[in-house]
Amino acid sequence: MLRSIVRSVSRLSVPGSRSCSNASDKVVLAEVDDKTGYATVTLNRPPVNSLNLELLTALSETLDDLQNNKSRGMILTSSSNSVFSAGLDILEMYKPKQERMKQFWTTLQDVWFKLYGSPFPTVAVINGHSPAGGCLLSMCCEYRVMLPNFSIGLNETQLGIVAPTWFQATMRNTLSRRDAELALTLGTLFSTEEALKVGLIDEVAANKEEGIVKAVSFLDRFKKISPQARSMTKQALRSKDIMELEDNRLQDVDLFVFAVSQPKVQKGLEVYLEALKKKAAK
């Protein structure tokens, strides 16, 4: 039996549209298997699960609910058949209102704290492309299962952007320091096969269903392990990264706002959005 347990936030209303209360209106879906106690959390903001304030808020609340309910494990995946998450929503950064932009970045920090430092074990079933912010969410999880013929990586430098230090720390926790340095400076997007080779992912699954089975198998490894000992060990291993952002959280927000507000960055975002519009019109 699966039971839906967590809060979900509706997508922003579009003029002329009608709001519905069914599952398709939720940007984050979560179900808990009563038999295993494992939660499957699904990103559900078509078409590409861009991380905007509403999705991040829903994900943050979902992680709170799972922790409060003493979750035995979480599987993070996507409702899309081709994209896990395309990363941060460009519209949150293009001609932004400063207060919303600060809230957006603060909420992204919250999600990172809660996912990277979660007391329960986590697995990402990456059933689509996962660049930038999508890669960050995947790396926050302790185990990653990916489907073939997709790409994943922190490709910020290819866009003329510097990945924040806590993005970098997350990749250093996943890859060897040398591989992380090369991937970050080159802005590498790895194919599924390449990601497996360097250790960015742990397994490959033929389809999403098989990916879920592999995720459950990973979570089952902890059945005979003390939850408290497991959680404390994980958080000790990751505490340096977490404390570094905690100590510099406000400065990190200010740096983000300053960087995004630069005319050159805004012009770059404008060009990128125009390119997306032309591509969509074809």
Steps between C-alpha positions, in 0.01 A plus 500: 500500500619847410377801686545862405627697799668826422411852413513599137498851358291585194669642193464872444170585336509612141240757383209316344582170664288313753652361818429136574562301816621178340857370517600657169481843667765418760862589439624241750329166556582259780378155589610272781497122466343381825683167473852640472457849640683642197373821339508563127523875434429608143587836343193595298537841339473451121659525262850475653464533879672839508574585862295810579400632842175304509661164418784556745254599774296185439813285504623665819165436673498142374843436652376649829201265500715197428735586785214569739346164407837328554524378143693179445625618161421718201512449123515822295391484137312687225159473335663587165624228268790711374607751770577444868543874553638762264633700796420847632212684336651782291187711556584520871819685404398707197386852597421373850343670798777505758294368791369205300850429372631488858214270601569279198868457587431455872249225419753327274745509791229348724443215256873433484536496880207262540587265215880495533475460877185289520491251790333238275671329202431643157517377141458692174345311210615724216255427220598791275756771435636653821716811443597765757241515780366160397847356545526672840181331625625165371839536671337594830357148505724223627441270204419565135340274241481644147331396178700472174542771238473800730749760626593632843745754641565846641539686170500854642832610347366423152236764571753750636392439859699386804345213698458608866748355746238267650417362154872435462523337842217265409684388188827457694308272736391292199802485269871488563636850554685487167193386304288762678748777412502404133122460485433834671750706301400346168129502581484137392172331422557127534309235310350223711792271415759770577326589827515136610871481413599803712266413789247778451234227494505155661285287270325504163141379458326417173184691599343689788332191643832318520656815646246499783572133569874575520430797729293283734779241501747768613271621777446140614872477579437708812231278648741346751697820560418725794315803354660728758854372434446523123362855521771627733773352283359657182459840662850488648642429154310792349512742794795707374315594180179573690668714765686700237176611336330555837781735600481694173134475412414869484817583308412225252158656441649846456761366258230328293286813483799715406619261230160451340429874501804583285400643159721250318331207673152642435589544132622143482176374655302706249689350207451151641124552544468633145679191372257279692202686351632458146563131561148452635350683201655260248 
